[in-house]
Amino acid sequence: MVVISRDHDWLSRAGRLASGISGSFEALASVPRPGRPLSLDAALVVIDRGLAGGTPAKAIGVLRALYPSAAIALVFDEKDTGPDALSAAVSCGADDVIGKSWSDDAIAGRLGELSDKSISQRARTSPDGALKVDRRAQRALVLVQGRWKDAALDGGSFALLWRLMESPGERVTLTALRDCLAEALGRELEMATLRRRLAALGRSLSPWPGKIKAERGGFYRLIS
């Protein structure tokens, strides 16, 4: 969990609560600059509303790019917590709000829910840990010599990879993959086109030691 705040009491409290949620904790005094290295393992980013600036959507956008698999929560001081807090957070792209005036149990429960949802719905990782995909950011990243690098994928290729990574190692029918691609592109495709798209996806992932394997009977599967 990454907490962006200058409130020392809140940082101490958040650090204590983080130990029961994610086991990791990083405190920052301001929104990081866009050039900061990716932190793909962060499942949750919590930022004080005051540090998000006059245009919170901009800060949220920066955080989305830096932490593509994370849920983002805006934290409000007691004086700012009101009926408009949630709608304000949603309108600027945050996933939820947290009030500093809440009890520890209430805050821990909300943080836990956000973290679990983030991990289960937004990111998938290959069994070897060297390929990660983030659904919100529509990004696939390959670990190359200790550094994460983007695999340039269009929307259709990402949809195919996401479907294959739903159950790594298990066979997926061509029909299921064609339906997935058709939904992403908004049009029907021939099987020959689908096979070409799968071959191109494999080439885009070539730095990854795994592969997308075609099998008899019209099946494909992702092998680490």
C-alpha positions as CSV (number, residue, x, y, z in Angstrom):
1,M,0.0,0.0,0.0
2,V,1.2,3.5,-0.9
3,V,0.1,6.4,1.2
4,I,0.6,9.9,0.0
5,S,0.2,12.4,2.9
6,R,1.9,14.9,5.1
7,D,-0.2,14.1,8.1
8,H,2.2,12.3,10.4
9,D,-0.6,10.9,12.6
10,W,-2.4,9.5,9.6
11,L,0.7,8.0,8.2
12,S,1.4,6.2,11.4
13,R,-2.1,4.9,11.6
14,A,-2.2,3.9,7.9
15,G,1.2,2.1,8.3
16,R,-0.2,0.1,11.2
17,L,-3.4,-0.8,9.3
18,A,-1.4,-1.8,6.2
19,S,0.4,-4.5,8.1
20,G,-2.8,-6.5,8.3
21,I,-3.8,-5.9,4.7
22,S,-0.9,-6.0,2.3
23,G,2.2,-6.3,4.5
24,S,3.9,-3.6,2.5
25,F,3.8,0.1,3.1
26,E,5.3,3.2,1.4
27,A,4.8,6.8,2.5
28,L,5.2,9.7,0.1
29,A,4.9,13.4,0.8
30,S,3.6,14.3,-2.7
31,V,2.3,12.8,-5.9
32,P,5.3,11.2,-7.6
33,R,6.5,12.6,-10.9
34,P,5.5,10.7,-14.1
35,G,9.1,9.5,-14.6
36,R,9.1,7.4,-11.5
37,P,9.8,3.6,-12.1
38,L,6.7,1.4,-12.3
39,S,5.4,-0.1,-9.1
40,L,3.4,-3.0,-10.5
41,D,3.0,-4.8,-7.2
42,A,1.1,-1.9,-5.5
43,A,-2.5,-2.9,-5.1
44,L,-3.7,0.2,-3.3
45,V,-2.8,3.9,-3.4
46,V,-4.2,6.2,-0.8
47,I,-3.9,10.0,-1.2
48,D,-4.9,12.9,0.9
49,R,-7.5,15.0,-0.9
50,G,-5.5,18.1,-0.2
51,L,-2.4,16.8,-1.9
52,A,-4.4,15.9,-5.1
53,G,-4.4,19.6,-6.0
54,G,-7.1,21.8,-7.5
55,T,-7.7,19.3,-10.3
56,P,-7.8,15.8,-8.6
57,A,-8.4,14.1,-11.9
58,K,-4.9,15.1,-13.1
59,A,-3.2,13.6,-10.0
60,I,-5.4,10.5,-10.3
61,G,-4.3,10.1,-13.9
62,V,-0.6,10.3,-12.9
63,L,-1.1,7.7,-10.2
64,R,-2.9,5.4,-12.7
65,A,0.1,5.5,-15.0
66,L,2.6,4.9,-12.1
67,Y,0.6,2.2,-10.4
68,P,-1.5,0.6,-13.2
69,S,-2.8,-2.3,-11.1
70,A,-3.7,-0.3,-8.0
71,A,-7.0,0.9,-6.6
72,I,-6.9,4.6,-5.7
73,A,-8.7,6.1,-2.7
74,L,-9.0,9.7,-1.7
75,V,-8.7,10.4,2.0
76,F,-10.8,13.2,3.5
77,D,-10.3,15.1,6.8
78,E,-13.3,15.1,9.1
79,K,-14.2,18.7,8.1
80,D,-14.3,17.7,4.4
81,T,-16.2,14.5,4.8
82,G,-19.8,14.9,3.6
83,P,-22.5,13.6,1.2
84,D,-20.6,15.1,-1.7
85,A,-17.3,13.4,-1.0
86,L,-18.1,10.1,-2.8
87,S,-19.5,11.8,-5.9
88,A,-16.5,14.1,-6.0
89,A,-14.1,11.1,-5.8
90,V,-15.9,9.2,-8.5
91,S,-16.1,12.1,-10.8
92,C,-12.3,12.6,-10.7
93,G,-11.5,8.9,-11.3
94,A,-10.8,7.6,-7.7
95,D,-12.2,4.2,-6.7
96,D,-13.5,5.2,-3.3
97,V,-13.2,7.6,-0.4
98,I,-11.9,7.1,3.2
99,G,-12.6,9.4,6.2
100,K,-9.8,9.9,8.7
101,S,-12.6,10.2,11.4
102,W,-13.6,6.6,10.8
103,S,-12.8,3.8,13.2
104,D,-9.7,1.6,12.6
105,D,-12.0,-1.3,11.8
106,A,-14.0,0.7,9.2
107,I,-10.9,1.9,7.5
108,A,-9.2,-1.5,7.5
109,G,-12.3,-3.1,6.1
110,R,-12.5,-0.5,3.3
111,L,-8.8,-0.8,2.4
112,G,-9.0,-4.6,2.4
113,E,-12.0,-4.6,0.1
114,L,-10.3,-2.2,-2.3
115,S,-7.0,-4.2,-2.3
116,D,-8.8,-7.5,-2.9
117,K,-10.9,-6.1,-5.7
118,S,-7.8,-4.5,-7.3
119,I,-5.9,-7.7,-7.3
120,S,-8.7,-9.9,-8.6
121,Q,-10.2,-7.7,-11.3
122,R,-7.5,-5.5,-12.7
123,A,-4.3,-7.5,-13.0
124,R,-3.3,-11.0,-14.0
125,T,0.2,-12.5,-13.7
126,S,1.7,-15.5,-15.5
127,P,2.7,-18.4,-13.3
128,D,6.4,-17.6,-13.9
129,G,5.8,-14.0,-12.7
130,A,7.4,-12.5,-15.8
131,L,4.3,-11.4,-17.6
132,K,1.7,-9.0,-16.1
133,V,-1.4,-7.5,-17.7
134,D,-3.5,-4.6,-16.3
135,R,-7.0,-4.4,-17.5
136,R,-7.6,-0.8,-16.5
137,A,-4.5,0.6,-18.2
138,Q,-4.8,-1.9,-21.1
139,R,-1.1,-2.7,-20.7
140,A,1.0,-5.9,-20.9
141,L,4.4,-5.8,-19.3
142,V,7.3,-8.3,-19.7
143,L,10.1,-8.7,-17.2
144,V,13.4,-8.4,-19.2
145,Q,16.7,-8.5,-17.3
146,G,15.1,-7.3,-14.1
147,R,13.1,-4.4,-15.7
148,W,9.5,-4.2,-16.8
149,K,9.0,-3.3,-20.4
150,D,5.7,-2.6,-22.3
151,A,4.6,-5.0,-24.9
152,A,2.9,-2.8,-27.5
153,L,-0.6,-4.3,-27.9
154,D,-3.7,-2.9,-29.5
155,G,-7.1,-3.4,-27.9
156,G,-7.9,-6.7,-29.7
157,S,-4.5,-8.3,-28.9
158,F,-4.9,-7.2,-25.2
159,A,-8.4,-8.8,-25.1
160,L,-7.0,-12.1,-26.4
161,L,-4.1,-12.1,-23.9
162,W,-6.5,-11.3,-21.0
163,R,-8.7,-14.2,-22.0
164,L,-5.7,-16.6,-22.2
165,M,-4.4,-15.5,-18.9
166,E,-7.8,-16.1,-17.2
167,S,-6.7,-19.7,-16.8
168,P,-3.0,-20.0,-17.7
169,G,-2.0,-23.4,-19.0
170,E,-5.6,-24.4,-19.7
171,R,-6.9,-24.9,-23.3
172,V,-9.1,-22.2,-24.7
173,T,-11.2,-22.9,-27.8
174,L,-10.8,-20.8,-31.0
175,T,-14.5,-20.0,-30.8
176,A,-14.1,-18.5,-27.3
177,L,-11.2,-16.5,-28.5
178,R,-13.0,-15.3,-31.6
179,D,-16.0,-14.2,-29.5
180,C,-13.6,-12.3,-27.2
181,L,-11.9,-10.6,-30.1
182,A,-15.2,-9.8,-31.8
183,E,-16.4,-8.1,-28.6
184,A,-13.3,-6.0,-28.3
185,L,-13.4,-4.9,-32.0
186,G,-17.1,-4.7,-32.4
187,R,-17.2,-6.9,-35.5
188,E,-17.1,-10.6,-36.5
189,L,-13.9,-12.1,-37.8
190,E,-12.9,-15.1,-39.8
191,M,-11.0,-17.9,-38.1
192,A,-8.0,-17.2,-40.4
193,T,-7.9,-13.6,-39.2
194,L,-8.1,-14.8,-35.6
195,R,-5.1,-17.1,-36.1
196,R,-3.1,-14.3,-37.6
197,R,-3.9,-12.1,-34.6
198,L,-2.8,-14.8,-32.2
199,A,0.5,-15.3,-34.1
200,A,1.1,-11.5,-34.0
201,L,0.3,-11.5,-30.2
202,G,3.0,-14.2,-29.8
203,R,5.5,-12.1,-31.6
204,S,4.7,-9.1,-29.5
205,L,5.4,-11.1,-26.4
206,S,8.6,-12.6,-27.7
207,P,10.8,-11.1,-24.9
208,W,8.7,-13.3,-22.5
209,P,10.1,-16.9,-22.2
210,G,6.6,-18.3,-22.3
211,K,4.5,-18.8,-25.4
212,I,1.0,-19.1,-26.9
213,K,0.7,-22.6,-28.2
214,A,-1.7,-23.9,-30.8
215,E,-3.0,-27.4,-30.2
216,R,-5.0,-29.9,-32.2
217,G,-8.8,-29.6,-32.1
218,G,-8.8,-25.8,-32.4
219,F,-7.4,-24.9,-29.0
220,Y,-4.8,-22.4,-27.8
221,R,-3.2,-22.1,-24.4
222,L,-0.7,-19.9,-22.6
223,I,2.4,-21.7,-21.4
224,S,4.9,-20.2,-19.0
